[in-house]
Amino acid sequence: MRRSFLALLAAGLLLAAPAVRADDDDDDHDRARAALERGEIRPLIQLLAEVERRFIGQVVDTELDREDGRWVYEFKLLPPSGKMFRVELDAATGAVRRTRGPVQERR
């Protein structure tokens, strides 16, 4: 059931777009899809699974951005403690670039 939820969450994150920014979000979605097709980034569903295996908490938001010529996924996680934290991954390799907040890793 959890994998089904993650798949729905991933699909929703890729498809959802606020009406006021529909053009920008469509462009972002198209850029992300093209980057995936070119092999520049890994599929979001793979990285979501890795983040949830490594860190304690539920992913509540995901963003894909370009930083210094590299694609970066930013995940916001909400652990049982209620103190949200962020994890940034290199979208091509899945390597953790940076964390912010009270990160809780699984042992």
MOURQUI-V636134 format. One record per helix or strand of 2 or more residues. SS is the DSSP state (2 for helix, 1 for strand). FROM is the first residue (numbers start at 0). LEN is the number of residues. If there is no record, write none. Layout:
<<SS & FROM & LEN> <SS & FROM & LEN>>
This chain:
<<2 & 1 & 14> <2 & 18 & 19> <2 & 43 & 11> <1 & 57 & 10> <1 & 69 & 9> <1 & 84 & 6> <1 & 95 & 5>>
